[in-house]
Amino acid sequence: ANHGITTLIMGNCGIGFAPCEPNDEAHDRLIAVVEDVEDIPGAALHEGVDWTWESFPEYLDSLDKRPRDIDIAALYPHGPLRVFAMGERAVNREPATDDDIQAMQALLSEGMKAGAVGFSTSRTLVHRSSDGSLIPTFKAATRELKALGQMLSGDAGHVFQLISDWDDPQDEFSILEDTCKATGAKGTFTLLQLDNQPELWREQLAMVEAAQTRGLDIRGQA
């Protein structure tokens, strides 16, 4: 607050603490991801996270009760959602079945109605668990992500946030494009200059400009 920050938005890149089964194994699994991606010691997370929730709406209620000096908002993270719906199959990064996707859609819809400001996911090698394993959302199928994006609402101001290695730029961008076109929600992604793809950022900005001219609010975050 002393730096003029008025609002904190958490849950970026598909990473967070809800929903989560009420047991130590499930807690440890989510902590291992946050520990590596956010570089926060696991000991501090085990000490600081009180796990007074299971569902995402319960998580928002828990946040609401905490004293604070700034406003807070939360994206619904794909990682915990996928693990909650699919269990070990999500950890092993298996493809989601139609039933899995429907279960995730129902949970995500519940979270949106409870006050989540959007949905987030990660498809990058950079994000791993503390044991070095890839996170549950790595390479999640485009079909799965587009289906989840349908649960967002432009009228509610929802945002779809994505970080990726952009192996197939057109395919990656189509996730945000199709979501925004169908729902009116906004789209945002991490815009990076990658040494092994030196022209990628130009291609991304061209796709953003083309989408904007069609009335789609998609933006790169640098």
Buried (B, 14 or more C-beta within 10 A) or exposed (E): EEEEEEEEBBBBBBBBBBBBBEEEEBBBBBBBBBBBBEEEEBEEBBEEBEBEBBBBBBBBBBBEEEEEEEEEBBBBBBBBBBBBBBEEBBBEBEEBEEEBBEBBBEBBBBBBEBBBBBBBBBBBEBBBBBEEBBBBBBBBEBEBBBBBBBBBBBEBEBBBBBBBBBEEBEEBBBBBBBBBBEBBBBBBBBBBEEEEBEEBBEBBEEBBEEBEEEEBBBBBEE
